[in-house]
Amino acid sequence: MNIEKDVLTTGEVAKICNVAPRTVSKWFDSGSLKGYRIPGSKDRRIPASQLVKFMKAHGIPFDGVLSGRTRVMIVDDEQEVLDVLAKVLSEQGNYEVRTANSPFSAGVECDRFKPHVVLLDLHLHEGDCRDVARFLRGHDDFQLTRVIAMSGKMTDQQLAQLRTNGFDATLKKPFQVRQVVEAIESVVSPVA
């Protein structure tokens, strides 16, 4: 979503910042995010200039939003997988991509980067990657972030079970880049 309008709704701001609409309402109600209410209504409106100031002040990335690019975080402890996926997705898929090789670094980077999609390897050597998924699902700022589980060790049935445990999609390794792009597009289309 591009910031082309002069005034935005809380829903539009939520999509731009990749947070839940109620988070935007909290920012507005606390006075952190400047705007106004529609007379005779509870609806809030935020001038685009105020949103840009707020995003800069709080380190919320907006370069990817302004360019219309989807932000993708890849979490895997195999450096070759990270390098190849990051290169192909950023160059051929035109995604803005960041990588992490552990659950801890993924949490730190997610907080900075505010990804739209997280590609999460389920079998990291360091820690339980499901903690990353639980963190994202339990945090207001990441309610719109989509999580795609990646695994080379699970059966199709086990992968399907993950969809009922908070994952938006699954990818079975080894996969082709086309499958990754299709998975990303399938989970961002409903929210975009």
C-alpha positions in Angstrom: 0.0 0.0 0.0 1.4 3.4 -1.0 0.9 6.5 1.1 -0.8 8.4 -1.7 -3.7 9.9 0.3 -3.4 12.9 2.5 -5.5 11.4 5.3 -5.7 7.7 6.3 -8.0 5.5 8.3 -6.8 3.4 11.2 -7.2 0.3 9.0 -4.9 1.8 6.3 -2.4 2.8 8.9 -2.4 -0.7 10.4 -1.6 -2.2 7.0 1.2 0.3 6.3 2.8 -0.3 9.8 2.0 -4.1 9.7 0.1 -4.0 13.0 -3.4 -4.7 14.2 -6.0 -1.9 13.8 -6.5 -1.8 17.6 -2.8 -1.1 18.0 -3.2 2.0 15.8 -6.2 3.0 18.0 -4.0 2.7 21.1 -1.4 4.9 19.5 -4.0 7.5 18.6 -5.8 7.4 22.0 -2.5 7.8 23.9 -1.6 10.8 21.8 1.5 9.1 20.3 0.0 9.2 16.8 -1.6 12.6 16.0 -4.8 12.8 14.1 -8.5 13.7 14.6 -11.9 12.1 15.0 -14.7 12.5 12.5 -17.3 14.7 14.1 -20.2 12.8 15.4 -18.3 9.5 15.0 -15.7 7.4 16.8 -13.8 7.0 13.6 -10.2 8.3 13.6 -8.3 9.9 10.8 -4.5 10.3 10.6 -2.8 12.8 8.2 -0.1 11.0 6.2 2.4 13.6 7.3 1.8 12.7 10.9 2.1 9.0 10.1 5.5 9.5 8.5 6.7 11.5 11.5 5.5 8.8 13.8 7.1 6.0 11.8 10.4 7.8 11.7 10.3 8.5 15.5 9.6 4.9 16.3 11.9 3.3 13.7 9.1 1.7 11.8 10.4 0.9 8.3 8.4 2.6 5.6 10.7 2.4 2.6 9.3 -1.0 1.6 5.7 0.2 2.1 6.4 3.4 0.0 7.9 1.3 -2.8 5.0 -1.2 -2.6 7.4 -4.1 -1.9 6.4 -6.9 0.4 8.8 -7.4 3.4 9.9 -11.0 3.8 12.0 -12.4 6.7 13.7 -15.7 6.2 14.6 -17.7 9.3 16.9 -20.7 8.7 20.2 -21.9 10.1 21.5 -23.1 6.8 23.5 -20.1 5.4 23.3 -21.4 1.8 19.5 -21.5 2.0 19.4 -17.9 3.5 21.8 -16.6 0.8 20.0 -18.2 -2.2 16.5 -17.4 -1.1 17.4 -13.8 -0.1 19.1 -13.2 -3.4 16.4 -14.7 -5.6 13.4 -13.2 -3.7 14.9 -9.7 -3.7 16.1 -9.7 -7.3 13.5 -11.8 -9.1 10.5 -11.5 -6.7 11.1 -7.8 -6.0 10.6 -8.4 -2.2 12.4 -6.6 0.5 14.2 -9.4 2.3 16.0 -9.8 5.7 17.4 -13.0 7.1 18.0 -14.5 10.6 19.7 -17.7 11.6 18.3 -18.3 15.1 15.1 -17.7 17.0 16.7 -14.9 19.0 18.0 -13.0 16.0 14.6 -13.6 14.3 12.8 -11.9 17.1 15.2 -8.9 17.1 15.0 -8.5 13.4 11.2 -8.9 13.3 10.9 -6.1 15.8 13.1 -3.8 13.6 11.9 -4.9 10.1 8.2 -5.5 10.7 7.9 -8.2 8.0 4.7 -8.9 6.2 5.8 -12.6 5.8 8.1 -14.8 7.8 9.5 -18.0 6.2 10.4 -20.1 9.3 12.4 -23.3 9.2 11.0 -25.6 11.9 14.2 -27.4 12.5 16.7 -24.8 13.7 19.6 -26.2 15.7 19.4 -23.3 18.2 16.1 -23.2 20.1 12.5 -24.0 19.1 11.4 -22.0 16.1 7.8 -22.4 17.2 8.7 -19.8 19.9 9.1 -17.3 17.1 5.6 -18.1 15.7 4.1 -17.9 19.2 5.8 -14.6 19.8 4.4 -13.2 16.5 0.9 -14.5 17.2 0.9 -13.1 20.7 2.2 -9.6 19.9 -0.3 -6.9 18.8 2.2 -5.4 16.3 2.5 -8.6 14.3 -1.2 -9.7 14.1 -1.1 -9.1 10.3 2.3 -10.9 9.8 1.9 -14.2 7.9 4.1 -17.1 9.0 5.0 -19.9 6.6 6.6 -23.0 8.1 9.4 -24.7 6.2 10.5 -28.3 6.8 12.3 -31.1 5.2 11.7 -33.6 8.0 7.9 -33.6 8.3 5.3 -35.6 6.5 2.6 -33.9 4.4 0.1 -34.8 7.2 2.3 -33.2 9.9 2.7 -30.1 7.8 -1.0 -29.9 7.3 -1.5 -30.1 11.1 0.7 -27.0 11.4 -2.0 -24.9 9.7 -4.3 -25.5 12.7 -1.4 -24.4 15.0 -1.1 -20.8 13.8 0.9 -21.2 10.6 -0.6 -19.6 7.5 1.1 -21.9 5.0 3.7 -24.6 4.8 6.6 -25.5 2.4 8.2 -28.9 2.2 12.0 -28.8 1.6 13.4 -29.2 -0.9 11.3 -26.7 -2.8 11.6 -24.6 -5.9 11.7 -20.8 -5.7 8.4 -20.7 -7.7 6.7 -22.6 -4.8 8.1 -20.1 -2.3 6.8 -17.1 -4.3 3.4 -18.8 -4.6 3.3 -19.4 -0.9 4.2 -15.8 -0.1 1.6 -14.4 -2.6 -1.1 -16.8 -1.3 -0.8 -15.5 2.3 -0.4 -11.8 1.5 -3.1 -11.5 -1.1 -6.0 -11.5 1.5 -4.4 -8.8 3.6 -2.9 -6.6 0.9 
